[in-house]
Amino acid sequence: MGRGRAKAKQTKVARELKYGTHDIDLERLRRELGSGDEPAPEVEADDPADGPAGR
């Protein structure tokens, strides 16, 4: 027992996050995530024909 207030607060916060209207700066988010006009660098995959690494 005694979880009533804590659970009520968690529920309130969860509802605010789910249903609240939030102003989101999409351009700033895009810059922070690095999804600008630059293409992502390609990562070279290991060739399975080379065999196990380190031998």
MDTraj code that builds the backbone (N, CA, C; nanometers):
import mdtraj as md
import numpy as np

residues = "MET GLY ARG GLY ARG ALA LYS ALA LYS GLN THR LYS VAL ALA ARG GLU LEU LYS TYR GLY THR HIS ASP ILE ASP LEU GLU ARG LEU ARG ARG GLU LEU GLY SER GLY ASP GLU PRO ALA PRO GLU VAL GLU ALA ASP ASP PRO ALA ASP GLY PRO ALA GLY ARG".split()
xyz = np.array([
    [0.0845, -0.1187, 0.0000],
    [0.0000, 0.0000, 0.0000],
    [0.0887, 0.1245, 0.0000],
    [0.0247, 0.2400, -0.0184],
    [0.1001, 0.3625, -0.0188],
    [0.1495, 0.4052, -0.1559],
    [0.1122, 0.3315, -0.2593],
    [0.1573, 0.3672, -0.3942],
    [0.0594, 0.4596, -0.4635],
    [-0.0480, 0.4955, -0.3999],
    [-0.1549, 0.5721, -0.4654],
    [-0.1079, 0.7025, -0.5264],
    [-0.0389, 0.7844, -0.4470],
    [0.0054, 0.9139, -0.4981],
    [0.1094, 0.8993, -0.6083],
    [0.2043, 0.8103, -0.5890],
    [0.3094, 0.7905, -0.6894],
    [0.2493, 0.7417, -0.8206],
    [0.1578, 0.6472, -0.8115],
    [0.0947, 0.5936, -0.9327],
    [0.0105, 0.7009, -1.0005],
    [-0.0593, 0.7815, -0.9233],
    [-0.1411, 0.8880, -0.9805],
    [-0.0532, 0.9897, -1.0532],
    [0.0615, 1.0215, -0.9946],
    [0.1520, 1.1173, -1.0591],
    [0.2086, 1.0593, -1.1882],
    [0.2475, 0.9317, -1.1846],
    [0.2989, 0.8671, -1.3052],
    [0.1936, 0.8660, -1.4149],
    [0.0693, 0.8387, -1.3775],
    [-0.0397, 0.8368, -1.4742],
    [-0.0597, 0.9752, -1.5340],
    [-0.0545, 1.0779, -1.4489],
    [-0.0710, 1.2153, -1.4956],
    [0.0390, 1.2528, -1.5950],
    [0.1630, 1.2218, -1.5603],
    [0.2756, 1.2539, -1.6477],
    [0.2637, 1.1778, -1.7796],
    [0.2266, 1.0506, -1.7725],
    [0.2131, 0.9694, -1.8936],
    [0.1049, 1.0264, -1.9848],
    [-0.0070, 1.0698, -1.9268],
    [-0.1146, 1.1277, -2.0083],
    [-0.0714, 1.2584, -2.0726],
    [0.0050, 1.3401, -1.9973],
    [0.0536, 1.4660, -2.0549],
    [0.1463, 1.4392, -2.1726],
    [0.2328, 1.3387, -2.1587],
    [0.3240, 1.3062, -2.2677],
    [0.2499, 1.2496, -2.3883],
    [0.1481, 1.1703, -2.3618],
    [0.0766, 1.1042, -2.4714],
    [-0.0172, 1.1996, -2.5447],
    [-0.0918, 1.2791, -2.4699],
    [-0.1970, 1.3596, -2.5314],
    [-0.1642, 1.5080, -2.5413],
    [-0.0604, 1.5525, -2.4722],
    [-0.0264, 1.6947, -2.4742],
    [0.0257, 1.7373, -2.6093],
    [0.0036, 1.8619, -2.6421],
    [0.0575, 1.9152, -2.7666],
    [0.1923, 1.9764, -2.7352],
    [0.2910, 1.9359, -2.8096],
    [0.4263, 1.9821, -2.7862],
    [0.4772, 2.0482, -2.9132],
    [0.5416, 2.1620, -2.8956],
    [0.6045, 2.2288, -3.0093],
    [0.7404, 2.1640, -3.0318],
    [0.7564, 2.1049, -3.1488],
    [0.8803, 2.0360, -3.1798],
    [0.9493, 2.1106, -3.2930],
    [1.0754, 2.1466, -3.2697],
    [1.1555, 2.2110, -3.3725],
    [1.2182, 2.1005, -3.4573],
    [1.1538, 2.0677, -3.5675],
    [1.1987, 1.9557, -3.6496],
    [1.3343, 1.9818, -3.7136],
    [1.3625, 2.1061, -3.7502],
    [1.4923, 2.1369, -3.8097],
    [1.6044, 2.1150, -3.7094],
    [1.5840, 2.1585, -3.5860],
    [1.6861, 2.1384, -3.4834],
    [1.7060, 1.9902, -3.4556],
    [1.5964, 1.9157, -3.4501],
    [1.6048, 1.7717, -3.4279],
    [1.6807, 1.7042, -3.5413],
    [1.6534, 1.7461, -3.6651],
    [1.7208, 1.6889, -3.7809],
    [1.8716, 1.7147, -3.7736],
    [1.9099, 1.8374, -3.7326],
    [2.0525, 1.8697, -3.7195],
    [2.1172, 1.7863, -3.6088],
    [2.0477, 1.7711, -3.4951],
    [2.1035, 1.6943, -3.3837],
    [2.1225, 1.5476, -3.4196],
    [2.0301, 1.4944, -3.4985],
    [2.0394, 1.3538, -3.5367],
    [2.1330, 1.3333, -3.6549],
    [2.1736, 1.4410, -3.7171],
    [2.2672, 1.4309, -3.8279],
    [2.2032, 1.3804, -3.9552],
    [2.0763, 1.4031, -3.9734],
    [2.0094, 1.3573, -4.0948],
    [1.9879, 1.4745, -4.1891],
    [2.0973, 1.5420, -4.2213],
    [2.0911, 1.6552, -4.3134],
    [2.0976, 1.6080, -4.4569],
    [2.1544, 1.6906, -4.5420],
    [2.1656, 1.6573, -4.6836],
    [2.2842, 1.5670, -4.7129],
    [2.3756, 1.5536, -4.6156],
    [2.4932, 1.4708, -4.6388],
    [2.4552, 1.3229, -4.6369],
    [2.5040, 1.2462, -4.7332],
    [2.4762, 1.1023, -4.7290],
    [2.5548, 1.0369, -4.6166],
    [2.4985, 0.9326, -4.5625],
    [2.5651, 0.8598, -4.4539],
    [2.6878, 0.7880, -4.5087],
    [2.7971, 0.7849, -4.4328],
    [2.9160, 0.7141, -4.4814],
    [2.8891, 0.5643, -4.4903],
    [2.9413, 0.5056, -4.5967],
    [2.9199, 0.3619, -4.6155],
    [3.0194, 0.2840, -4.5312],
    [2.9720, 0.1788, -4.4688],
    [3.0569, 0.0934, -4.3868],
    [3.0873, -0.0314, -4.4673],
    [3.2161, -0.0649, -4.4774],
    [3.2537, -0.1834, -4.5526],
    [3.2207, -0.3082, -4.4728],
    [3.1515, -0.3996, -4.5352],
    [3.1163, -0.5250, -4.4697],
    [3.2296, -0.6254, -4.4891],
    [3.2484, -0.7129, -4.3935],
    [3.3494, -0.8168, -4.4067],
    [3.3030, -0.9169, -4.5114],
    [3.3969, -0.9599, -4.5930],
    [3.3661, -1.0591, -4.6964],
    [3.3708, -1.1967, -4.6320],
    [3.2588, -1.2706, -4.6336],
    [3.2588, -1.4027, -4.5703],
    [3.3560, -1.5006, -4.6374],
    [3.3999, -1.4738, -4.7610],
    [3.4926, -1.5613, -4.8286],
    [3.6345, -1.5481, -4.7698],
    [3.6623, -1.4420, -4.6957],
    [3.7928, -1.4211, -4.6357],
    [3.8191, -1.5160, -4.5204],
    [3.7183, -1.5765, -4.4670],
    [3.7365, -1.6664, -4.3542],
    [3.7245, -1.5936, -4.2223],
    [3.7435, -1.6641, -4.1115],
    [3.7302, -1.5999, -3.9797],
    [3.8388, -1.4951, -3.9593],
    [3.8011, -1.3881, -3.8933],
    [3.8946, -1.2787, -3.8689],
    [3.9933, -1.3190, -3.7590],
    [4.1148, -1.2687, -3.7694],
    [4.2143, -1.2923, -3.6658],
    [4.2941, -1.4207, -3.6805],
    [4.2826, -1.4877, -3.7916],
    [4.3587, -1.6115, -3.8096],
    [4.4583, -1.5948, -3.9205],
])
top = md.Topology()
chain = top.add_chain()
for i, resn in enumerate(residues, 1):
    res = top.add_residue(resn, chain, resSeq=i)
    for name in ("N", "CA", "C"):
        top.add_atom(name, md.element.get_by_symbol(name[0]), res)
traj = md.Trajectory(xyz[None], top)
